[in-house]
């Protein structure tokens, strides 16, 4: 997903991929022009995405995990067309990175000494006191 955006008064393009969120703008000089990327966030570094402001002043606010980025700001704000849609797409992309939980069913076991059925999460037999291994 990509779209026109404004970051601290600088017009550019905001890109959302399956791994990162990046803001790119074109810098024009007298002799040359080049692209710059002042914001290049891995999706794993994003902790929260919200819409702030009202009416034509709405923008997306992106908060980051302090421990996931060695340098950078804790919050980024972008003025984009349809900030609610951007917020949902960023949240979906961040959720797709999360590993699925593996649920291991807790199965009752039998004591090797007396044969009593022991319910999890007990670590010793309630009858004979033998430790489960």
KEVOGU-222791 format. One record per residue: x, y, z of N, C-alpha, C in turn; residue in three letters. Coordinates in steps of 0.1 Angstrom, whole numbers, plus 5000, padded with zeros to 4 digits. Atoms other than C-alpha are relative to their C-alpha. Layout:
% residues N
XYZXYZXYZALA/...
***
This chain:
% residues 133
500949885000500050005000500950125000UNK/499249875000501350354992499050114998UNK/500849885002499950704992500850125003UNK/499449884997500851064994499850035015UNK/500049974985501751185029500850125002UNK/499349884995503051475048500649975014UNK/499350034988505651425075500750135005UNK/499449874995506551745095500150104989UNK/500049905010505651965066500749964987UNK/499450055012507551755040499149914993UNK/500850095008505551605012500849894994UNK/499450125005506351255001499049894998UNK/500850125001505050904998500249915012UNK/499950104989504250665026499849864994UNK/500150145005504850295018499849905012UNK/500250114990503549995038500249874992UNK/499750135006505049655029499649905011UNK/500250104990504749325047501050005011UNK/499050004990507849405067500350145006UNK/499749874995508149785071499150114995UNK/500749875004506650135069501050104997UNK/499049905004508650395051499450124994UNK/500349875006508350755042501150054991UNK/498949965009510250865011499650144993UNK/500349885007510551214996501150034991UNK/499049965010512451364967500650135004UNK/499349874997515051624975500650054987UNK/499549935012515751864947501050105003UNK/499049904999518952064945500250074987UNK/499749935013520352294919500549914989UNK/499450095010522352024902499449864999UNK/500450145000520651704912498749995008UNK/501250044991517651534928500349865004UNK/499850134994517651234950498849975010UNK/501150044990515251034972500649985014UNK/499650024986515551035010498949925007UNK/500950074992513950805035500350035015UNK/499749974986513850975069499349915010UNK/500750094991511450715083500049864993UNK/499950135006512050345077499849905012UNK/500350084988510350145105499749854997UNK/500450145001510249765108498749995007UNK/501450014994506649665116500149945014UNK/499850054986507949475147500350115010UNK/499749894990508949805162498850095003UNK/501249924998505449955160499249945011UNK/500850054988503549925193498550044999UNK/501349955000500450135186499850094988UNK/500449915011498650315157498750065003UNK/501349944998495950565162499850124991UNK/500449885008494150855144499950115010UNK/500149884991494651195161499550124992UNK/500549885006493051525153498649984995UNK/501450005005489651615138499950064986UNK/500349955013488251685104501250004990UNK/498950005010490851795078501450005007UNK/498750004992493551795106500349865005UNK/499850144996493351415111501449954994UNK/498850065004496651225109500249875008UNK/499850124993497950885119501250025009UNK/499049994990500150865150500549855003UNK/499450134999502550565152501050005012UNK/499150014989504150475185500949884999UNK/499050115001507250245187500449955013UNK/499450074988508649995212501450065002UNK/498749944997511650165229501149904998UNK/499050105000513549835230500349944986UNK/499950055013513049755193500850094990UNK/499349915009514750055178501250065008UNK/498849944993518350165188500050155000UNK/500149865001517750515177498750044994UNK/501249965007514850725165499050055010UNK/501049944992511750885178499049905005UNK/501050094994509150715200498650014993UNK/501349985006506250855179500250074986UNK/500049945013505750945142498650044996UNK/501349965005502851135127500050044986UNK/500149985014501751135091498650054997UNK/501349965006499051335074499849934987UNK/500250085012497551105048498550014997UNK/501450005004494351075029499449875006UNK/500750114993491850845048500949935011UNK/499150054990493950795080499449875007UNK/500650124993491450535094500449874992UNK/499650115009492150305064501549965002UNK/498550024998495950345069500249935014UNK/499950064987495550265106499649855000UNK/500450145001493649945099501149914992UNK/499150075008496149835072501349985008UNK/498850014992499149905095499849905011UNK/500350094989497549715124499949854994UNK/500150135006496749415101501449954996UNK/498650045003500349415088500849965012UNK/499350034988501749425123499549865006UNK/500550134995499449135134500449884992UNK/499550115008500548925105501449955003UNK/498750034996504048935119500049915013UNK/500150074987502948785153499949854997UNK/500150145001503648415156498749945006UNK/501350064995500548195160500449935013UNK/499850084987500248055195499749864998UNK/500250155001500647685197499549965014UNK/500650044987498347545223500349855001UNK/499750144996499647225239499049955010UNK/501050044990496847035256500649935012UNK/499450064988497546935291499349875003UNK/500650134999497046565294500449945014UNK/499750074987496746375327501049894998UNK/499050115000499546135335499849915011UNK/500150094989499845835357501349995008UNK/498850014992502245805386500749874997UNK/499250125003505045555378500149915013UNK/499950084988505045435415498749935004UNK/501350064995501345385425498950004989UNK/501050015011499445435392498950105001UNK/501049904998497345725404500050104988UNK/500149905011496045955376500250145006UNK/499649864995497546305381499750104989UNK/500549895009495946615366501150114999UNK/499049885000498246895353499450125007UNK/498649985001499847115365500849945011UNK/499350054988500846905395501349944996UNK/498750055003504446805396500449885009UNK/499850124992504146525422498749935003UNK/501250084998501746245430499450045014UNK/500649974988499146345456499849895010UNK/500250124992498945985469501349965007UNK/498750064994502545865473501150115001UNK/499049904999504446195468501249994990UNK/498950025010506646075439500050114990UNK/499849895010508046345416499749954986UNK/500250045014506846335380501250054992UNK/498949965009509446345353499650024986UNK/
***
